[in-house]
Amino acid sequence: MPKRVPPLTESQCQKARHQPGGRNCLHDGDGLRLLLKPSGAKLWQLKYRFAGKEQMLSFGAFPEVGREAARRARVR
């Protein structure tokens, strides 16, 4: 059974920064994550499997695409 990941808060998303050699994505659960780039960009991505292969789907940049919008896109 997969490990339960607590959902991200708005504050966590806003304060997150890229760390060289560190953890550079924050997981929201069910494959949704916020990728932190060295440029300062924060991108919503969904990691999933289709036909046995791992795939990645991007939803847009934070804060233009908010937490709730990314979560809604995840379930579509």
All heavy atoms as a GROMACS GRO file, in nm:
protein
  603
    1MET      N    1   0.084  -0.117   0.000
    1MET     CA    2   0.000   0.000   0.000
    1MET      C    3   0.089   0.124   0.000
    1MET      O    4   0.185   0.132   0.074
    1MET     CB    5  -0.090  -0.002   0.124
    1MET     CG    6  -0.175   0.123   0.135
    1MET     SD    7  -0.281   0.122   0.279
    1MET     CE    8  -0.424   0.048   0.208
    2PRO      N    9   0.056   0.226  -0.084
    2PRO     CA   10   0.137   0.348  -0.089
    2PRO      C   11   0.132   0.426   0.042
    2PRO      O   12   0.034   0.419   0.116
    2PRO     CB   13   0.075   0.430  -0.201
    2PRO     CG   14  -0.024   0.342  -0.268
    2PRO     CD   15  -0.051   0.227  -0.180
    3LYS      N   16   0.238   0.498   0.067
    3LYS     CA   17   0.245   0.581   0.186
    3LYS      C   18   0.150   0.700   0.173
    3LYS      O   19   0.141   0.761   0.067
    3LYS     CB   20   0.389   0.631   0.204
    3LYS     CG   21   0.412   0.708   0.331
    3LYS     CD   22   0.560   0.734   0.348
    3LYS     CE   23   0.588   0.878   0.319
    3LYS     NZ   24   0.726   0.916   0.343
    4ARG      N   25   0.078   0.732   0.278
    4ARG     CA   26  -0.014   0.846   0.279
    4ARG      C   27   0.066   0.975   0.287
    4ARG      O   28   0.151   0.992   0.373
    4ARG     CB   29  -0.107   0.836   0.400
    4ARG     CG   30  -0.190   0.959   0.424
    4ARG     CD   31  -0.336   0.935   0.394
    4ARG     NE   32  -0.422   1.039   0.443
    4ARG     CZ   33  -0.439   1.156   0.382
    4ARG    NH1   34  -0.369   1.187   0.277
    4ARG    NH2   35  -0.524   1.245   0.430
    5VAL      N   36   0.039   1.067   0.194
    5VAL     CA   37   0.109   1.196   0.189
    5VAL      C   38   0.010   1.304   0.229
    5VAL      O   39  -0.096   1.317   0.167
    5VAL     CB   40   0.161   1.223   0.046
    5VAL    CG1   41   0.226   1.359   0.038
    5VAL    CG2   42   0.257   1.115   0.003
    6PRO      N   43   0.042   1.385   0.333
    6PRO     CA   44  -0.050   1.492   0.370
    6PRO      C   45  -0.053   1.598   0.259
    6PRO      O   46   0.051   1.628   0.198
    6PRO     CB   47   0.009   1.550   0.498
    6PRO     CG   48   0.149   1.502   0.505
    6PRO     CD   49   0.158   1.379   0.420
    7PRO      N   50  -0.170   1.653   0.228
    7PRO     CA   51  -0.180   1.753   0.122
    7PRO      C   52  -0.100   1.880   0.155
    7PRO      O   53  -0.085   1.916   0.272
    7PRO     CB   54  -0.329   1.784   0.112
    7PRO     CG   55  -0.394   1.716   0.225
    7PRO     CD   56  -0.298   1.624   0.290
    8LEU      N   57  -0.051   1.945   0.051
    8LEU     CA   58   0.025   2.069   0.069
    8LEU      C   59  -0.068   2.181   0.113
    8LEU      O   60  -0.185   2.186   0.073
    8LEU     CB   61   0.091   2.110  -0.064
    8LEU     CG   62   0.201   2.020  -0.114
    8LEU    CD1   63   0.243   2.065  -0.254
    8LEU    CD2   64   0.319   2.022  -0.020
    9THR      N   65  -0.013   2.274   0.190
    9THR     CA   66  -0.087   2.393   0.226
    9THR      C   67  -0.046   2.506   0.134
    9THR      O   68   0.060   2.500   0.069
    9THR     CB   69  -0.058   2.434   0.372
    9THR    OG1   70   0.079   2.471   0.383
    9THR    CG2   71  -0.091   2.322   0.469
   10GLU      N   72  -0.124   2.610   0.127
   10GLU     CA   73  -0.092   2.728   0.046
   10GLU      C   74   0.040   2.788   0.091
   10GLU      O   75   0.124   2.827   0.010
   10GLU     CB   76  -0.205   2.830   0.054
   10GLU     CG   77  -0.192   2.943  -0.043
   10GLU     CD   78  -0.215   2.902  -0.188
   10GLU    OE1   79  -0.283   2.802  -0.213
   10GLU    OE2   80  -0.161   2.971  -0.276
   11SER      N   81   0.061   2.793   0.221
   11SER     CA   82   0.184   2.849   0.277
   11SER      C   83   0.306   2.769   0.235
   11SER      O   84   0.410   2.827   0.200
   11SER     CB   85   0.172   2.853   0.430
   11SER     OG   86   0.292   2.896   0.487
   12GLN      N   87   0.298   2.636   0.236
   12GLN     CA   88   0.410   2.552   0.194
   12GLN      C   89   0.444   2.578   0.047
   12GLN      O   90   0.561   2.584   0.012
   12GLN     CB   91   0.376   2.404   0.212
   12GLN     CG   92   0.377   2.356   0.353
   12GLN     CD   93   0.329   2.213   0.362
   12GLN    OE1   94   0.228   2.175   0.302
   12GLN    NE2   95   0.402   2.132   0.437
   13CYS      N   96   0.343   2.595  -0.036
   13CYS     CA   97   0.366   2.620  -0.178
   13CYS      C   98   0.435   2.754  -0.199
   13CYS      O   99   0.526   2.766  -0.280
   13CYS     CB  100   0.234   2.617  -0.254
   13CYS     SG  101   0.155   2.455  -0.258
   14GLN      N  102   0.391   2.855  -0.128
   14GLN     CA  103   0.448   2.989  -0.144
   14GLN      C  104   0.592   2.997  -0.093
   14GLN      O  105   0.676   3.063  -0.154
   14GLN     CB  106   0.362   3.092  -0.072
   14GLN     CG  107   0.229   3.114  -0.138
   14GLN     CD  108   0.138   3.204  -0.056
   14GLN    OE1  109   0.168   3.238   0.057
   14GLN    NE2  110   0.025   3.241  -0.114
   15LYS      N  111   0.622   2.932   0.018
   15LYS     CA  112   0.754   2.942   0.080
   15LYS      C  113   0.859   2.850   0.018
   15LYS      O  114   0.977   2.869   0.041
   15LYS     CB  115   0.744   2.910   0.229
   15LYS     CG  116   0.669   3.015   0.307
   15LYS     CD  117   0.658   2.974   0.453
   15LYS     CE  118   0.575   3.073   0.531
   15LYS     NZ  119   0.562   3.032   0.672
   16ALA      N  120   0.817   2.753  -0.060
   16ALA     CA  121   0.910   2.652  -0.115
   16ALA      C  122   1.011   2.717  -0.208
   16ALA      O  123   0.977   2.802  -0.290
   16ALA     CB  124   0.831   2.546  -0.189
   17ARG      N  125   1.137   2.676  -0.196
   17ARG     CA  126   1.246   2.725  -0.280
   17ARG      C  127   1.333   2.608  -0.324
   17ARG      O  128   1.349   2.510  -0.252
   17ARG     CB  129   1.336   2.824  -0.203
   17ARG     CG  130   1.265   2.948  -0.153
   17ARG     CD  131   1.234   3.044  -0.267
   17ARG     NE  132   1.164   3.161  -0.220
   17ARG     CZ  133   1.032   3.180  -0.230
   17ARG    NH1  134   0.956   3.087  -0.282
   17ARG    NH2  135   0.976   3.290  -0.186
   18HIS      N  136   1.392   2.620  -0.441
   18HIS     CA  137   1.485   2.518  -0.492
   18HIS      C  138   1.609   2.514  -0.404
   18HIS      O  139   1.662   2.617  -0.366
   18HIS     CB  140   1.524   2.553  -0.636
   18HIS     CG  141   1.618   2.454  -0.695
   18HIS    ND1  142   1.753   2.465  -0.683
   18HIS    CD2  143   1.595   2.341  -0.767
   18HIS    CE1  144   1.812   2.364  -0.746
   18HIS    NE2  145   1.717   2.288  -0.797
   19GLN      N  146   1.655   2.394  -0.372
   19GLN     CA  147   1.775   2.375  -0.291
   19GLN      C  148   1.872   2.287  -0.369
   19GLN      O  149   1.841   2.171  -0.395
   19GLN     CB  150   1.740   2.308  -0.158
   19GLN     CG  151   1.646   2.388  -0.074
   19GLN     CD  152   1.598   2.308   0.045
   19GLN    OE1  153   1.649   2.200   0.073
   19GLN    NE2  154   1.500   2.360   0.115
   20PRO      N  155   1.989   2.340  -0.407
   20PRO     CA  156   2.085   2.257  -0.480
   20PRO      C  157   2.119   2.131  -0.399
   20PRO      O  158   2.152   2.138  -0.282
   20PRO     CB  159   2.208   2.348  -0.493
   20PRO     CG  160   2.155   2.486  -0.476
   20PRO     CD  161   2.037   2.475  -0.385
   21GLY      N  162   2.106   2.018  -0.462
   21GLY     CA  163   2.136   1.891  -0.396
   21GLY      C  164   2.032   1.849  -0.295
   21GLY      O  165   2.050   1.752  -0.223
   22GLY      N  166   1.921   1.920  -0.288
   22GLY     CA  167   1.818   1.889  -0.189
   22GLY      C  168   1.691   1.836  -0.253
   22GLY      O  169   1.687   1.799  -0.370
   23ARG      N  170   1.586   1.836  -0.176
   23ARG     CA  171   1.455   1.789  -0.220
   23ARG      C  172   1.391   1.900  -0.303
   23ARG      O  173   1.361   2.008  -0.251
   23ARG     CB  174   1.373   1.758  -0.096
   23ARG     CG  175   1.237   1.707  -0.126
   23ARG     CD  176   1.167   1.670   0.003
   23ARG     NE  177   1.026   1.656  -0.025
   23ARG     CZ  178   0.932   1.682   0.060
   23ARG    NH1  179   0.961   1.723   0.181
   23ARG    NH2  180   0.806   1.665   0.027
   24ASN      N  181   1.369   1.876  -0.432
   24ASN     CA  182   1.320   1.982  -0.518
   24ASN      C  183   1.183   1.956  -0.578
   24ASN      O  184   1.151   2.005  -0.685
   24ASN     CB  185   1.423   2.012  -0.626
   24ASN     CG  186   1.544   2.079  -0.565
   24ASN    OD1  187   1.530   2.174  -0.490
   24ASN    ND2  188   1.661   2.028  -0.593
   25CYS      N  189   1.104   1.878  -0.507
   25CYS     CA  190   0.962   1.867  -0.542
   25CYS      C  191   0.885   1.837  -0.414
   25CYS      O  192   0.933   1.767  -0.326
   25CYS     CB  193   0.937   1.765  -0.651
   25CYS     SG  194   0.978   1.598  -0.610
   26LEU      N  195   0.769   1.896  -0.406
   26LEU     CA  196   0.680   1.876  -0.292
   26LEU      C  197   0.562   1.793  -0.339
   26LEU      O  198   0.499   1.827  -0.439
   26LEU     CB  199   0.631   2.010  -0.236
   26LEU     CG  200   0.739   2.108  -0.191
   26LEU    CD1  201   0.675   2.240  -0.150
   26LEU    CD2  202   0.819   2.050  -0.077
   27HIS      N  203   0.533   1.685  -0.270
   27HIS     CA  204   0.427   1.593  -0.310
   27HIS      C  205   0.296   1.630  -0.241
   27HIS      O  206   0.292   1.657  -0.121
   27HIS     CB  207   0.468   1.449  -0.277
   27HIS     CG  208   0.590   1.408  -0.351
   27HIS    ND1  209   0.584   1.353  -0.476
   27HIS    CD2  210   0.721   1.416  -0.320
   27HIS    CE1  211   0.706   1.328  -0.519
   27HIS    NE2  212   0.792   1.365  -0.426
   28ASP      N  213   0.188   1.628  -0.320
   28ASP     CA  214   0.055   1.660  -0.269
   28ASP      C  215  -0.031   1.535  -0.254
   28ASP      O  216  -0.136   1.539  -0.192
   28ASP     CB  217  -0.013   1.760  -0.363
   28ASP     CG  218  -0.140   1.816  -0.305
   28ASP    OD1  219  -0.133   1.880  -0.198
   28ASP    OD2  220  -0.248   1.795  -0.364
   29GLY      N  221   0.012   1.425  -0.309
   29GLY     CA  222  -0.063   1.300  -0.300
   29GLY      C  223  -0.122   1.259  -0.434
   29GLY      O  224  -0.142   1.343  -0.522
   30ASP      N  225  -0.144   1.130  -0.451
   30ASP     CA  226  -0.200   1.072  -0.573
   30ASP      C  227  -0.122   1.111  -0.698
   30ASP      O  228  -0.179   1.132  -0.805
   30ASP     CB  229  -0.347   1.112  -0.589
   30ASP     CG  230  -0.434   1.052  -0.481
   30ASP    OD1  231  -0.401   0.942  -0.433
   30ASP    OD2  232  -0.534   1.116  -0.444
   31GLY      N  233   0.010   1.125  -0.686
   31GLY     CA  234   0.096   1.153  -0.801
   31GLY      C  235   0.116   1.299  -0.832
   31GLY      O  236   0.197   1.333  -0.918
   32LEU      N  237   0.044   1.389  -0.767
   32LEU     CA  238   0.057   1.533  -0.793
   32LEU      C  239   0.174   1.589  -0.714
   32LEU      O  240   0.191   1.557  -0.596
   32LEU     CB  241  -0.071   1.606  -0.753
   32LEU     CG  242  -0.075   1.755  -0.783
   32LEU    CD1  243  -0.069   1.780  -0.933
   32LEU    CD2  244  -0.201   1.816  -0.725
   33ARG      N  245   0.257   1.670  -0.781
   33ARG     CA  246   0.371   1.729  -0.713
   33ARG      C  247   0.397   1.870  -0.766
   33ARG      O  248   0.358   1.905  -0.877
   33ARG     CB  249   0.494   1.642  -0.730
   33ARG     CG  250   0.547   1.636  -0.870
   33ARG     CD  251   0.662   1.540  -0.879
   33ARG     NE  252   0.728   1.549  -1.007
   33ARG     CZ  253   0.840   1.487  -1.036
   33ARG    NH1  254   0.896   1.410  -0.946
   33ARG    NH2  255   0.895   1.498  -1.154
   34LEU      N  256   0.466   1.948  -0.684
   34LEU     CA  257   0.508   2.083  -0.720
   34LEU      C  258   0.659   2.078  -0.739
   34LEU      O  259   0.734   2.058  -0.644
   34LEU     CB  260   0.470   2.182  -0.610
   34LEU     CG  261   0.498   2.329  -0.637
   34LEU    CD1  262   0.416   2.378  -0.756
   34LEU    CD2  263   0.466   2.413  -0.514
   35LEU      N  264   0.704   2.091  -0.865
   35LEU     CA  265   0.845   2.084  -0.898
   35LEU      C  266   0.907   2.223  -0.880
   35LEU      O  267   0.854   2.322  -0.930
   35LEU     CB  268   0.862   2.039  -1.043
   35LEU     CG  269   1.004   2.029  -1.096
   35LEU    CD1  270   1.080   1.920  -1.021
   35LEU    CD2  271   1.003   2.001  -1.244
   36LEU      N  272   1.020   2.230  -0.810
   36LEU     CA  273   1.089   2.356  -0.782
   36LEU      C  274   1.211   2.366  -0.873
   36LEU      O  275   1.302   2.283  -0.864
   36LEU     CB  276   1.130   2.361  -0.635
   36LEU     CG  277   1.020   2.333  -0.535
   36LEU    CD1  278   1.076   2.321  -0.395
   36LEU    CD2  279   0.912   2.439  -0.543
   37LYS      N  280   1.214   2.466  -0.959
   37LYS     CA  281   1.324   2.483  -1.055
   37LYS      C  282   1.426   2.583  -1.001
   37LYS      O  283   1.392   2.671  -0.922
   37LYS     CB  284   1.268   2.536  -1.188
   37LYS     CG  285   1.160   2.450  -1.249
   37LYS     CD  286   1.216   2.324  -1.305
   37LYS     CE  287   1.241   2.346  -1.451
   37LYS     NZ  288   1.294   2.232  -1.519
   38PRO      N  289   1.553   2.572  -1.044
   38PRO     CA  290   1.657   2.667  -0.999
   38PRO      C  291   1.625   2.812  -1.036
   38PRO      O  292   1.667   2.904  -0.966
   38PRO     CB  293   1.782   2.620  -1.072
   38PRO     CG  294   1.757   2.479  -1.108
   38PRO     CD  295   1.608   2.466  -1.126
   39SER      N  296   1.549   2.833  -1.142
   39SER     CA  297   1.512   2.969  -1.184
   39SER      C  298   1.411   3.034  -1.090
   39SER      O  299   1.382   3.152  -1.103
   39SER     CB  300   1.453   2.964  -1.325
   39SER     OG  301   1.332   2.891  -1.325
   40GLY      N  302   1.353   2.954  -1.000
   40GLY     CA  303   1.250   3.004  -0.910
   40GLY      C  304   1.110   2.963  -0.952
   40GLY      O  305   1.014   2.986  -0.880
   41ALA      N  306   1.098   2.905  -1.072
   41ALA     CA  307   0.968   2.859  -1.120
   41ALA      C  308   0.920   2.741  -1.037
   41ALA      O  309   0.999   2.660  -0.989
   41ALA     CB  310   0.977   2.820  -1.266
   42LYS      N  311   0.789   2.732  -1.021
   42LYS     CA  312   0.724   2.621  -0.950
   42LYS      C  313   0.618   2.565  -1.044
   42LYS      O  314   0.526   2.636  -1.083
   42LYS     CB  315   0.660   2.671  -0.821
   42LYS     CG  316   0.759   2.734  -0.726
   42LYS     CD  317   0.689   2.797  -0.608
   42LYS     CE  318   0.789   2.871  -0.522
   42LYS     NZ  319   0.723   2.935  -0.408
   43LEU      N  320   0.630   2.438  -1.079
   43LEU     CA  321   0.544   2.378  -1.180
   43LEU      C  322   0.467   2.260  -1.124
   43LEU      O  323   0.524   2.173  -1.057
   43LEU     CB  324   0.629   2.329  -1.298
   43LEU     CG  325   0.721   2.433  -1.360
   43LEU    CD1  326   0.812   2.366  -1.462
   43LEU    CD2  327   0.642   2.544  -1.423
   44TRP      N  328   0.338   2.254  -1.153
   44TRP     CA  329   0.255   2.141  -1.112
   44TRP      C  330   0.271   2.029  -1.213
   44TRP      O  331   0.261   2.050  -1.332
   44TRP     CB  332   0.108   2.180  -1.106
   44TRP     CG  333   0.074   2.271  -0.993
   44TRP    CD1  334   0.039   2.401  -1.002
   44TRP    CD2  335   0.069   2.237  -0.854
   44TRP    NE1  336   0.015   2.451  -0.878
   44TRP    CE2  337   0.032   2.352  -0.785
   44TRP    CE3  338   0.094   2.121  -0.782
   44TRP    CZ2  339   0.019   2.355  -0.647
   44TRP    CZ3  340   0.080   2.124  -0.645
   44TRP    CH2  341   0.043   2.239  -0.579
   45GLN      N  342   0.297   1.907  -1.164
   45GLN     CA  343   0.311   1.789  -1.249
   45GLN      C  344   0.237   1.672  -1.188
   45GLN      O  345   0.225   1.661  -1.066
   45GLN     CB  346   0.458   1.750  -1.265
   45GLN     CG  347   0.542   1.850  -1.337
   45GLN     CD  348   0.683   1.800  -1.356
   45GLN    OE1  349   0.735   1.726  -1.273
   45GLN    NE2  350   0.746   1.840  -1.464
   46LEU      N  351   0.189   1.585  -1.275
   46LEU     CA  352   0.124   1.462  -1.233
   46LEU      C  353   0.203   1.345  -1.289
   46LEU      O  354   0.226   1.335  -1.410
   46LEU     CB  355  -0.020   1.454  -1.285
   46LEU     CG  356  -0.096   1.327  -1.250
   46LEU    CD1  357  -0.120   1.318  -1.100
   46LEU    CD2  358  -0.226   1.319  -1.325
   47LYS      N  359   0.249   1.257  -1.202
   47LYS     CA  360   0.322   1.136  -1.242
   47LYS      C  361   0.224   1.020  -1.236
   47LYS      O  362   0.157   0.999  -1.136
   47LYS     CB  363   0.438   1.115  -1.146
   47LYS     CG  364   0.533   1.008  -1.186
   47LYS     CD  365   0.660   1.019  -1.105
   47LYS     CE  366   0.681   0.898  -1.023
   47LYS     NZ  367   0.807   0.902  -0.947
   48TYR      N  368   0.213   0.946  -1.348
   48TYR     CA  369   0.119   0.834  -1.354
   48TYR      C  370   0.175   0.724  -1.445
   48TYR      O  371   0.277   0.744  -1.511
   48TYR     CB  372  -0.017   0.882  -1.405
   48TYR     CG  373  -0.016   0.930  -1.548
   48TYR    CD1  374  -0.056   0.847  -1.652
   48TYR    CD2  375   0.027   1.059  -1.580
   48TYR    CE1  376  -0.054   0.890  -1.782
   48TYR    CE2  377   0.029   1.103  -1.711
   48TYR     CZ  378  -0.012   1.019  -1.811
   48TYR     OH  379  -0.009   1.061  -1.942
   49ARG      N  380   0.110   0.611  -1.447
   49ARG     CA  381   0.150   0.498  -1.532
   49ARG      C  382   0.038   0.470  -1.632
   49ARG      O  383  -0.080   0.470  -1.598
   49ARG     CB  384   0.175   0.374  -1.449
   49ARG     CG  385   0.301   0.381  -1.370
   49ARG     CD  386   0.339   0.242  -1.316
   49ARG     NE  387   0.472   0.246  -1.264
   49ARG     CZ  388   0.583   0.232  -1.336
   49ARG    NH1  389   0.576   0.212  -1.464
   49ARG    NH2  390   0.702   0.238  -1.280
   50PHE      N  391   0.081   0.447  -1.756
   50PHE     CA  392  -0.012   0.409  -1.862
   50PHE      C  393   0.056   0.300  -1.942
   50PHE      O  394   0.169   0.317  -1.987
   50PHE     CB  395  -0.046   0.529  -1.951
   50PHE     CG  396  -0.143   0.496  -2.061
   50PHE    CD1  397  -0.276   0.478  -2.032
   50PHE    CD2  398  -0.099   0.481  -2.191
   50PHE    CE1  399  -0.366   0.446  -2.132
   50PHE    CE2  400  -0.188   0.448  -2.292
   50PHE     CZ  401  -0.322   0.432  -2.262
   51ALA      N  402  -0.012   0.189  -1.961
   51ALA     CA  403   0.041   0.073  -2.034
   51ALA      C  404   0.175   0.030  -1.978
   51ALA      O  405   0.267  -0.004  -2.051
   51ALA     CB  406   0.053   0.105  -2.184
   52GLY      N  407   0.190   0.036  -1.846
   52GLY     CA  408   0.310  -0.008  -1.779
   52GLY      C  409   0.427   0.088  -1.784
   52GLY      O  410   0.534   0.058  -1.733
   53LYS      N  411   0.408   0.206  -1.844
   53LYS     CA  412   0.517   0.303  -1.855
   53LYS      C  413   0.484   0.428  -1.772
   53LYS      O  414   0.370   0.473  -1.770
   53LYS     CB  415   0.539   0.345  -2.000
   53LYS     CG  416   0.589   0.233  -2.086
   53LYS     CD  417   0.620   0.282  -2.224
   53LYS     CE  418   0.670   0.167  -2.311
   53LYS     NZ  419   0.698   0.213  -2.447
   54GLU      N  420   0.587   0.481  -1.707
   54GLU     CA  421   0.569   0.602  -1.628
   54GLU      C  422   0.557   0.723  -1.722
   54GLU      O  423   0.635   0.738  -1.815
   54GLU     CB  424   0.689   0.620  -1.534
   54GLU     CG  425   0.668   0.728  -1.433
   54GLU     CD  426   0.780   0.732  -1.332
   54GLU    OE1  427   0.779   0.646  -1.242
   54GLU    OE2  428   0.867   0.819  -1.345
   55GLN      N  429   0.459   0.807  -1.695
   55GLN     CA  430   0.432   0.927  -1.775
   55GLN      C  431   0.428   1.049  -1.684
   55GLN      O  432   0.407   1.036  -1.564
   55GLN     CB  433   0.299   0.914  -1.848
   55GLN     CG  434   0.286   0.792  -1.936
   55GLN     CD  435   0.369   0.801  -2.060
   55GLN    OE1  436   0.381   0.907  -2.120
   55GLN    NE2  437   0.427   0.690  -2.100
   56MET      N  438   0.445   1.168  -1.742
   56MET     CA  439   0.439   1.292  -1.666
   56MET      C  440   0.349   1.391  -1.742
   56MET      O  441   0.363   1.407  -1.863
   56MET     CB  442   0.580   1.351  -1.652
   56MET     CG  443   0.591   1.463  -1.553
   56MET     SD  444   0.578   1.409  -1.383
   56MET     CE  445   0.725   1.312  -1.366
   57LEU      N  446   0.257   1.453  -1.670
   57LEU     CA  447   0.166   1.551  -1.727
   57LEU      C  448   0.182   1.680  -1.649
   57LEU      O  449   0.180   1.678  -1.526
   57LEU     CB  450   0.022   1.499  -1.716
   57LEU     CG  451  -0.089   1.588  -1.767
   57LEU    CD1  452  -0.075   1.608  -1.918
   57LEU    CD2  453  -0.224   1.527  -1.736
   58SER      N  454   0.201   1.792  -1.719
   58SER     CA  455   0.217   1.922  -1.652
   58SER      C  456   0.088   2.000  -1.659
   58SER      O  457   0.018   1.999  -1.761
   58SER     CB  458   0.329   2.001  -1.720
   58SER     OG  459   0.451   1.936  -1.704
   59PHE      N  460   0.057   2.072  -1.551
   59PHE     CA  461  -0.067   2.150  -1.544
   59PHE      C  462  -0.042   2.300  -1.549
   59PHE      O  463  -0.136   2.376  -1.567
   59PHE     CB  464  -0.144   2.119  -1.415
   59PHE     CG  465  -0.193   1.978  -1.408
   59PHE    CD1  466  -0.172   1.902  -1.295
   59PHE    CD2  467  -0.259   1.919  -1.514
   59PHE    CE1  468  -0.217   1.773  -1.286
   59PHE    CE2  469  -0.304   1.789  -1.507
   59PHE     CZ  470  -0.283   1.716  -1.393
   60GLY      N  471   0.080   2.346  -1.529
   60GLY     CA  472   0.110   2.489  -1.533
   60GLY      C  473   0.191   2.531  -1.413
   60GLY      O  474   0.230   2.451  -1.330
   61ALA      N  475   0.216   2.661  -1.407
   61ALA     CA  476   0.302   2.718  -1.304
   61ALA      C  477   0.220   2.769  -1.186
   61ALA      O  478   0.110   2.820  -1.203
   61ALA     CB  479   0.384   2.832  -1.362
   62PHE      N  480   0.277   2.753  -1.067
   62PHE     CA  481   0.220   2.811  -0.946
   62PHE      C  482   0.271   2.954  -0.940
   62PHE      O  483   0.387   2.977  -0.969
   62PHE     CB  484   0.267   2.731  -0.823
   62PHE     CG  485   0.220   2.787  -0.692
   62PHE    CD1  486   0.095   2.755  -0.644
   62PHE    CD2  487   0.299   2.873  -0.618
   62PHE    CE1  488   0.051   2.807  -0.524
   62PHE    CE2  489   0.256   2.925  -0.500
   62PHE     CZ  490   0.131   2.892  -0.452
   63PRO      N  491   0.197   3.055  -0.908
   63PRO     CA  492   0.060   3.059  -0.857
   63PRO      C  493  -0.048   3.077  -0.964
   63PRO      O  494  -0.165   3.088  -0.929
   63PRO     CB  495   0.063   3.179  -0.763
   63PRO     CG  496   0.159   3.273  -0.825
   63PRO     CD  497   0.263   3.185  -0.890
   64GLU      N  498  -0.011   3.085  -1.095
   64GLU     CA  499  -0.113   3.100  -1.198
   64GLU      C  500  -0.213   2.985  -1.193
   64GLU      O  501  -0.333   3.005  -1.211
   64GLU     CB  502  -0.050   3.107  -1.338
   64GLU     CG  503   0.025   3.235  -1.365
   64GLU     CD  504   0.166   3.234  -1.309
   64GLU    OE1  505   0.222   3.124  -1.283
   64GLU    OE2  506   0.221   3.343  -1.287
   65VAL      N  507  -0.163   2.864  -1.171
   65VAL     CA  508  -0.248   2.747  -1.148
   65VAL      C  509  -0.237   2.718  -0.999
   65VAL      O  510  -0.132   2.680  -0.949
   65VAL     CB  511  -0.200   2.625  -1.231
   65VAL    CG1  512  -0.284   2.503  -1.198
   65VAL    CG2  513  -0.204   2.657  -1.379
   66GLY      N  514  -0.344   2.740  -0.928
   66GLY     CA  515  -0.344   2.723  -0.783
   66GLY      C  516  -0.353   2.576  -0.740
   66GLY      O  517  -0.371   2.486  -0.823
   67ARG      N  518  -0.343   2.557  -0.612
   67ARG     CA  519  -0.349   2.423  -0.553
   67ARG      C  520  -0.477   2.351  -0.589
   67ARG      O  521  -0.476   2.235  -0.632
   67ARG     CB  522  -0.343   2.439  -0.400
   67ARG     CG  523  -0.236   2.369  -0.330
   67ARG     CD  524  -0.235   2.401  -0.182
   67ARG     NE  525  -0.335   2.497  -0.140
   67ARG     CZ  526  -0.421   2.479  -0.040
   67ARG    NH1  527  -0.418   2.370   0.029
   67ARG    NH2  528  -0.509   2.572  -0.009
   68GLU      N  529  -0.589   2.417  -0.569
   68GLU     CA  530  -0.719   2.354  -0.594
   68GLU      C  531  -0.739   2.323  -0.742
   68GLU      O  532  -0.794   2.220  -0.777
   68GLU     CB  533  -0.833   2.441  -0.540
   68GLU     CG  534  -0.831   2.456  -0.390
   68GLU     CD  535  -0.837   2.322  -0.317
   68GLU    OE1  536  -0.912   2.231  -0.359
   68GLU    OE2  537  -0.763   2.307  -0.217
   69ALA      N  538  -0.694   2.413  -0.829
   69ALA     CA  539  -0.707   2.389  -0.974
   69ALA      C  540  -0.622   2.269  -1.016
   69ALA      O  541  -0.665   2.188  -1.098
   69ALA     CB  542  -0.665   2.514  -1.051
   70ALA      N  543  -0.504   2.256  -0.961
   70ALA     CA  544  -0.417   2.141  -0.991
   70ALA      C  545  -0.481   2.012  -0.940
   70ALA      O  546  -0.476   1.909  -1.009
   70ALA     CB  547  -0.280   2.160  -0.929
   71ARG      N  548  -0.541   2.016  -0.826
   71ARG     CA  549  -0.608   1.897  -0.771
   71ARG      C  550  -0.728   1.857  -0.857
   71ARG      O  551  -0.753   1.739  -0.879
   71ARG     CB  552  -0.652   1.921  -0.627
   71ARG     CG  553  -0.535   1.925  -0.531
   71ARG     CD  554  -0.579   1.963  -0.393
   71ARG     NE  555  -0.463   1.969  -0.304
   71ARG     CZ  556  -0.465   2.031  -0.187
   71ARG    NH1  557  -0.575   2.089  -0.143
   71ARG    NH2  558  -0.357   2.032  -0.114
   72ARG      N  559  -0.804   1.957  -0.905
   72ARG     CA  560  -0.918   1.926  -0.992
   72ARG      C  561  -0.869   1.866  -1.124
   72ARG      O  562  -0.928   1.772  -1.176
   72ARG     CB  563  -1.000   2.052  -1.019
   72ARG     CG  564  -1.091   2.091  -0.905
   72ARG     CD  565  -1.192   2.197  -0.946
   72ARG     NE  566  -1.130   2.317  -1.000
   72ARG     CZ  567  -1.090   2.422  -0.927
   72ARG    NH1  568  -1.104   2.420  -0.796
   72ARG    NH2  569  -1.036   2.527  -0.983
   73ALA      N  570  -0.760   1.919  -1.179
   73ALA     CA  571  -0.704   1.867  -1.304
   73ALA      C  572  -0.654   1.724  -1.286
   73ALA      O  573  -0.660   1.645  -1.380
   73ALA     CB  574  -0.592   1.958  -1.352
   74ARG      N  575  -0.605   1.694  -1.167
   74ARG     CA  576  -0.553   1.559  -1.139
   74ARG      C  577  -0.662   1.453  -1.153
   74ARG      O  578  -0.637   1.344  -1.202
   74ARG     CB  579  -0.496   1.555  -0.997
   74ARG     CG  580  -0.458   1.417  -0.950
   74ARG     CD  581  -0.413   1.416  -0.806
   74ARG     NE  582  -0.519   1.460  -0.718
   74ARG     CZ  583  -0.500   1.504  -0.594
   74ARG    NH1  584  -0.378   1.510  -0.544
   74ARG    NH2  585  -0.601   1.543  -0.520
   75VAL      N  586  -0.784   1.482  -1.114
   75VAL     CA  587  -0.891   1.381  -1.116
   75VAL      C  588  -0.966   1.373  -1.248
   75VAL      O  589  -1.048   1.286  -1.265
   75VAL     CB  590  -0.992   1.402  -0.999
   75VAL    CG1  591  -0.923   1.385  -0.868
   75VAL    CG2  592  -1.060   1.536  -1.011
   76ARG      N  593  -0.939   1.460  -1.342
   76ARG     CA  594  -1.008   1.458  -1.472
   76ARG      C  595  -0.962   1.344  -1.555
   76ARG      O  596  -0.862   1.295  -1.560
   76ARG     CB  597  -0.985   1.588  -1.548
   76ARG     CG  598  -1.067   1.698  -1.491
   76ARG     CD  599  -1.054   1.817  -1.577
   76ARG     NE  600  -1.125   1.927  -1.512
   76ARG     CZ  601  -1.122   2.049  -1.555
   76ARG    NH1  602  -1.051   2.079  -1.659
   76ARG    NH2  603  -1.189   2.141  -1.497
   0.00000   0.00000   0.00000
